[in-house]
Amino acid sequence: MELLHVIPGRPGFEHRTLRCTNCGVIYEAQAPADPIDSEVLGWFHSGLKPPE
């Protein structure tokens, strides 16, 4: 499968359009959105350390 498009769907989900690379059939699905967004990534790079 080849990912053609990803657009926002209802809150917490994405609408994805895929195409089979063998036969060309188009498949559309809603999937949970990636929970790691740009705002969250800032915490990873901020230098904060987990509690010990």
N, C-alpha and C positions, 0 to 999 in steps of 0.2 A: 504494500500500500504506500501511496505517496500522499503526503499532506499538501493540499492545495491552498486552503484558506482557514484562518482561525479568526473569529469575531466574537465579541462579548455577547453572552446570552443573558438569561435571567440571572439575578444575583448569585454569585458563587459558581457559575457555569460558563462554558465557552461553547460556541457552535462551530464544529469542525467539519470541513469538507475534504474527503479523501477520494483517491482514485486508485483502482487496482492497476498495477503496472503490467499485469499479464493480459487482462481482457478489457480494461478501460472502463469498467463499471464504476459509477460515481456513488459514494456512500456518504450520507450526512448523519451526524450524531451530535448529541449534547454530552459534554463530559465535564467533570469537576474542574474548575479553574485551578491553575497552579497556585498553591498557597504562599509561595515565596514571591512577593512582589518587590518592586524597587524600594519601597519604604522600609521593608523588613531587612533587606540586604544592608542597609545603612548600619544596622546594629552589628552585623558580622564584622564590618570593617571599622567600627568605631574604637576598637581597642578594649572594649569591656570584656571582662573575664567572668566565667561562671563562678558561682559560690563554691568555696572549698569546704 
